[in-house]
């Protein structure tokens, strides 16, 4: 066997080099070795094939967001949570507008009019149907490495800027106000220690160098990146094959955090993005 494999080393034609493993190859391997990063318990955990292989006590992680799902998705689970449960969602929507066509008994024909989208349908005043957003990211210290999925719940997506802590939507608006695309910078994700449930806030670290930008642009076109931002039945429980996760995993289910309906926020001075030019923004990164 080793002699046969030696024939392949360094002898593959250029068009076969540096290819990601295909779905067919992965299926025939028999055992999933897909990677994700979970933040269960407020700790970054490396997961391979559903098993934890490493964890970090650091409160931050730097990534590059290479692409994102076009829409905010929604997920509804029926019944009460029980420790160790592994159940599929009762209803879900990839675009946040209508239930997926695969749902046999949708809660409503439209998400906006759904009774699970009413305040109080979940725990306390929350809504039973949860929001999430799927991103494809690469680690800033390994841009040539794997593409991971990052699944964000509503608290990490929506909300005001408080004490310079920006949820995703505010962070992207902040960059856009300075003419900067989110794919063009190294982003720092930080646990919000003031939150009772795992919540991430975001801030820019530095612009990408030209070679880094080229690498990340290619990563955005890979099948791994496309899979990372595509919602399917397996992913609706907060688990995908490669991801950075802030949702509950199938293997070790966790209580879902309460999700609030995003609203159109009026323009207020405390919510406006500070008026700075791009040069000033880069100066901040250099500090």
N, C-alpha and C positions, 0 to 999 in steps of 0.2 A: 504493500500500500504506500509506504513512504517513498519508494522508488517511483511509483506511478505519479504521486503528487509532485515530485521534483520536476516532472516534465512540464507542469503548469507554471511553476515559479519563474517569473520574468519572461515567459514565452507567450503570454496572452496577446492577441492583437489589440491595437489601440482602442478599437471600438468596444471591446469587452472589458477594458480596464476601468476600475473605479466605479463600477455599477453597484447600485444597492441591490440587496437580495430581493428577488421577485416574490410575488404572492405564492406562486406555484412552489418555489423552493422552500419558502417558509412553511407551507402546508405539509410538504413531504418530509420536513425535518421532524414532525411529530410533536415536538415540545416547543412551546412559545418561549423565546428569549427576548421578547420586546422589553424596552426600557421606559420607565417613567419616573417622575419625581413627585412624591406626595408630601404634603405639609400637615399630615395627621398629627395632632397634638402640638401644633405650633413648631414643628421641627422639619427641616428639609430631609427627606428620606429617599435614597436611591432604591428603586424597585426593578428587579429583573425577573421576568417570568412570573410575576405576582409575589416574589419573595424579596424581603428587604435584605440588601447586601451591604448598605452603608448608610450612615446618617451624619448630619452636621448640626452642631449647636449654634452655628453662626446665624445671626438674625437677618442677614441679607444674602442675596444671590444676584449676580450680574448676568444678563442675557441679552440677546438681540432678537427682537420680535421680527420674524421674517415674513409672516403673513397672518391673516386672521379671517375667521368666518365673517361673511357679509352681514349676518343678522345675529341678534341676541336670541338664544333658544330658550325654551320653557320645558319644565319637567314636573309632572304631578305623580305622587305616590299615594295610593289608597291605604287606609288603615293606619295603625299606630306602629311606630318603630319598635322592633325587638332586637336585643343584642344578638349579633351573629346572623341576622336575617340576610338572605340573598334573593331578593325579589325584583322583577322588572317593574318599570313604571307603568301605571295604569293609563297614562296619556302623556304625550310629548309632542313638541313642535320644534322643528329645526329653524324655522323662520320667525317664530313668535307671533304668527298671524293666524294660522290654521293648524289643527292637529295633523300629524303625519298620516298619510294615506293608509299606512299599515295598521293603524289603531282600529280595532274591531268595534269598540264601544267608546267613541270619543265623549269627553265630558260636555262638549259644546261644539257647534259648527265653527265658531270663531273664538280665538283666545280672548279678545277684548270683552266679549259678552259672557264668558265662562263663569259659572258660580264659584269655581276654584280660584278665580282672579279677584275675588271680593275680599276686602279687608275683614279679618275675623274668621276666614275660612281655614286658616292655619292656626298655629300656636299664638295665643294672645291676639294682637291686632294684625298679625301678619297674614299673608296670602298663602294658601296651600300650594299653589303652583309656583315653582321656583324659576328664577332667571339665571342664565349662565352665558358665558362668552368663551369661545374656543380660539386659542392662539397657537401658532406654531413658532417655537423658539429654538435657538441654539445657545449653548453656554458660551459666554464671552471669552473664557479661557480655552475653548475647544470648538472654534467655529467650523472646523473641518469635520467635527464629530457628528453624533446623532442629532436628528431633529426630534424635539420633544413636544408633546401637547401640554398646554397650560389651560386648564379649565377654571374660569373665574366665576364665583357667585356674585350676586348683586352688590353686596357690600364692598367688593373689590372693584366693581365696575362704575357704579353711580355714587353720587354724593358730592358734598361741598369740599372745598379745600380748607382744611383745618390745621393750623400750626404747620403749614408748609407740607402737609401730608396730602398727596394727590391720588385719588382712585384713578382707574384706567382712563375713563372718559375725560376727566379734567386734565390728566397728564397729556393725552394726545392733543387736546385743544391748546394746551400751553405750548407744545412744540409747534403746532400749526400756526399759532399766532406769530411765531418767529420765522415762519417759512421753512420749518424743518420737518421732514417725514420721520415717523417713528421707526421705520426700517433702517434709517441712516445713523442711528446712535446706539451706543451701549446703554441699556436700561438697567437700573438697579431696582430690584424688588425687595421690599422690606416688610417684615411682620409689623403690624400695628399693635403694639403691646397694650394699647388702651381698649382694644376690642376683646369682648368675651369669647368670640369665636374666631378661628383663623381668618385673617384679613390681610391682604397685601396692599401696600401703597407703592407708588412708582416715582422715579426721578431720573433725569438724564445724567450720565457719567461723562461721556465724551463722544465726539463724532467718530464714525468709522474711518479708518484709513482706506485708501483706494483698493488695495488688495483684499481687505476684509469685506468691503462693500461688494466686490465682485463675487467673493465666496458666498456671502449671504444671499445675494441675488439668485445665484444658482441653486442654493438650498431651498429657496421659496418655490422653485419649479419642480422639486422632486416629488415622487409619489408619497414619500413619508410626510411631507408638508401638507399635501392635499388630504391625506388620511387624517392628519391631526386636526384639521379644521372642519372635517365632515362629521356630522352627527348621525349615528345609527342606533339601533336598539341596544347593542352592547354598551355603547357609550353613554346612554341616557342615565345609567346608574352612577355616572361620575368616573367611569373607567374606560380607558382606551389603551391601545397597545403601546404607544409611546406618548407620554404626556408629563406635564407638570400639573399636578392635581391639587385643587383646593376643595374638592367634593369628596363624598364618601366612596370608598372602593368596594367592589363586589366581594373580594376575598375577605375583607374585614370591614363590614358595613359600620358606618358611624351615623349618629343622629344628624339630620340635615339642619343647616342653619336657617333661621327665618329670613325670608326674602321680601323686600318691599318693592312695590310697583314704582318704576321710575316715572317721574312727572316732569313736565316742561317747567323748568325753573325760570322765574323772572330774572331779568338782568339786574343784579345788585352790585354795588361797588365791592363788597367783600367777596363776591364770586367771580369778578372779572379777572382775566389773566393780566398780570402786571405788564405794562407797556415797556418792553425792552427790545432793542434791535438784536439781530443775530450775533453781532460781534460781542455784545454784552453777555449774551447767553453762553457763548464759547468761553468768555472770560470766567464765568461762573464755574464751568467745568474744569478750568485750569487751577482754580483755587484749591 
